[in-house]
Every structure is written in C-alpha cells, then in structure tokens.
Amino acid sequence: MNTRETLKVNAQGHLEIGGIDTVTLVEKFGTPLYVLDEKYIRDMCAVYRDTIEREYDGNGIVLYASKALSCLAIYKIAKSEKIGVDVVSGGELYTALKAGFPAEKIYFHGNNKLASEIEYAIDNKIGTIVVDARAEMDLIDKFCAEKGVMQSILLRINPGVEAHTHHYIQTAKTDSKFGFSVADGTAKSIVEYALTKKNIVLKGFHCHIGSQIFEKQSFKLAVDKMMAFAVEVRDQLGFEATVLNLGGGYGIWYTDEDAKLTCSDYAIYLKTIIDELKRKANEYKIPNPYLVIEPGRSIVGEAGITLYTVGTIKDIPGIKKYVAVDGGMFDNPRYALYQAKYTAVLANRALEAPTETVSVAGKCCESGDIVCADVALPAAKTGDILAVLSTGAYNYSMASNYNRNLIPPMVLVKDGQANYIVKPQTFEDLVRNDVIPDYLK
Ligand SMILES: *Cc1c(COP(=O)(O)O)cnc(C)c1O
C-alpha cells in the first residue's frame, strides 16, 4: 500500500480512509461503493497550483482533466481550489457548467467535437477550445461570425513524443488520431490557416504525450519539441505563441511495480518541467510562455478506493483461485480493457499477511470480467470486505450498466465524515429511457 494519513490501517486492523473505518462505511452505505478522499484531491490540486506559483511566478494554470472522474462535486472542489478544468464532451461541459464552474477557466478538448458541442461551448463562453481538426476550426469561425463573438483557441500539436509508464519513444510520424503533426508539416500549415480566421484568437499550442508516465525525461523532451516548434512558427510565420499547454499524464501508484509518490514528489515533477521551459525560453530569448498543465489521474486516482463484499470463492486446484465480488467490469472495466493492475486488501482484516495469490472476479457474464488478477491476499471468506486501491481515476467515469448492474454510488470522505456525491442507482433508473413501441404493447 501507498499509505498516508488519510489512507491507512487503523487500530482495529481495518482499512481507514478520510478518518473513517471502511467497515463503518460499508455498514452505512453498502457495497459496491466508490470512496473518494477529499483531502488527497485538494492536496494534489494545491501542490500543482502552488508549484506554478512558486517556481513560475504564477504564470500558468492547473486544469483538472475531468475525464478521469466527472461529477458535480468534483467541479465544486476544483473551483474552490482555484484551478481550471478540461472537458472532452458536451456532457462533461454540461456537468461543469451545472456545478457553476467559471466558463473562462474551462478548456474544451476532443478529436471529433460535434457541431452541437462546439456551438454549446461558444454559447457558454468557454475560455479555450483546443482545436484538433481543420473542419473544427471552420465551424468555430462560422459560429463566432454568426454570433458576433471571438473565440480563443490552442492547437493540439503532435510533437512526435509518445510516453508509456517507464519509457518513451520519439517518432518521426506518430500514428495517432490526435493532433497536428510537427514532423509532416501539418502543424505549421494549421497555424497559417488559424491566422486567416477572423473570429479566432490563436493563443498557442497544446500537447499530451501519454498517461501513467513516470519518466521525467519524456516531459522534458515534449517541452523541447514544443518550444522548438513555437520558435519555428515565430521565425517563419511571425506568430508568437503565448500559451503552452503540456497536457497531463503523471503516473500514480497502483501496485508495488510503480513508484510510491507523495504529493511533494509531484511538485518535483512539475519543477523539472518548469525548469526545462525556463531554460528553453532563455536559450531562444523569448518570454516564458503561460504554462497550462492537465493532470487527471494523479489528482483523483489514489484518492479513490472501491469497496466490495466477497461472494463466491472458486478454487481450481493447481490452477487458480477466484474470489468473486459484488462488482466487476461495470464499475471498473480497466482490467478488461487493458489488463490494468491493482492492489487489493481485505479491508476488515487489513493487518493479516497475504497467504495466497488470487484473481478477483466480477459478477458479469463475461470471462474477461476480472477486477484485478494475481493479487496477494489472506485467505478471503464470503462476507469479507475487499478494497481495491487507486480506483479514483477512470473507474466511475468508465462505468456502465452492463448486465443491467447498477453503477455503484460514490461517497466523499473527509475528517471522519462521509457524504454521497453520486447517489445509488435504482432498478427504475435502468428502464427510465426504455420505450415500448405501440405494436409491442
Ligand atoms: C487524458 C488527458 C489528460 C489527463 O491525463 P492523465 O493521465 O489522467 O493525467 C490531459 N489532457 C488530455 C488532452 C487528455 O486527453
């Protein structure tokens, strides 16, 4: 475990989060249950925000990448931490606006934004649209002309750096659905094109090189490539970018194969990026650009755990033991999608040493419905509470009603208090949008 003051084993030998015993949480809210530690989220927001303040004279902004976990309460927290957010769909944008999030601090991403989404963003005076296609630029310009408004944009650039956890690759031509490639010249030509648009204000450039990255060198390389590109377009097109958005992607602890970072370690990551940015600006003799970063996973990932109740246990001698829980790919599809790894603990017996390696299976009718494979646990019994750690990011946001299972509720915990931020679904919710055509009645 990557323990901290708000996630530890308490004197009763139970897992405790946000000052509450998980056994108490289960008594009160049942399982499956998503639990989110508010202090950790706020600490992470503050670390990024304060590092920009301290190391870069406040010349930048942290955006919470809300695709990691989007619900009304999370935008309230982001707002009160005085950071911005990025959204990637009309639905996320709606949720942010509904929570009263300031529109000027919203950045809108997506490789195929719908015309309706673009118009919705412009009508709501969204601060920045990160443009990822020529046709998108045409639409923005058209809507703005009709409405008599201007729209600030960044261009999503593909700098040819792709990072994966502990290594990165530099490619001349990355096969990606995202961004305008520097290598093949489309990045430069889209800058030229943007400058012809009367209703668009091009502010600068954006890149996002990957996710779950620990390698500082890959971020430095992205800075170098983006700064070189900025200088190239300044020299050749006379356009001076004032904003540089370097995306998100900082890694978190899932298992002991990953680094166990504390909040202050993330400040070091960001300082490394800032130092490189300053070094390059100095080398090119250009002003420091306004820095935007977009961490998602690292803000909410380790803040979250999921609590389940152990049900059936199937031991296939000499092969494998399956411990089944009352959740599965409908609340966490990440193993099914890409064999994501997790750490599990028996929350009600958290001091007991692991004695066996098991796979935690879900309850869906799908062999691939595994929550986590090959985890070390004490011998689990039916009725035990099983906690899967680091589930705050890309779990609830990827949940579904597969097999007509109910998406679990989520509670926010802080200082020993727990409150719903996503209430339980009901069976009635499942049929809410179902319609029976007359001839079937
Ligand atoms: C997914 C994404 C992020 C956040 O990535 P994390 O790995 O969750 O930090 C930021 N920016 C963009 C454009 C993204 O697509």
The ligand as an ORCA input file, in Angstrom:
! r2SCAN-3c Opt
* xyz 0 1
  C      -6.443     12.171    -20.710
  C      -5.930     13.540    -20.901
  C      -5.371     14.242    -19.823
  C      -5.199     13.651    -18.452
  O      -4.317     12.584    -18.430
  P      -3.937     11.887    -17.034
  O      -3.086     10.755    -17.426
  O      -5.215     11.455    -16.406
  O      -3.229     12.909    -16.208
  C      -4.968     15.536    -20.048
  N      -5.092     16.117    -21.268
  C      -5.616     15.457    -22.319
  C      -5.752     16.147    -23.618
  C      -6.040     14.159    -22.178
  O      -6.552     13.513    -23.230
*
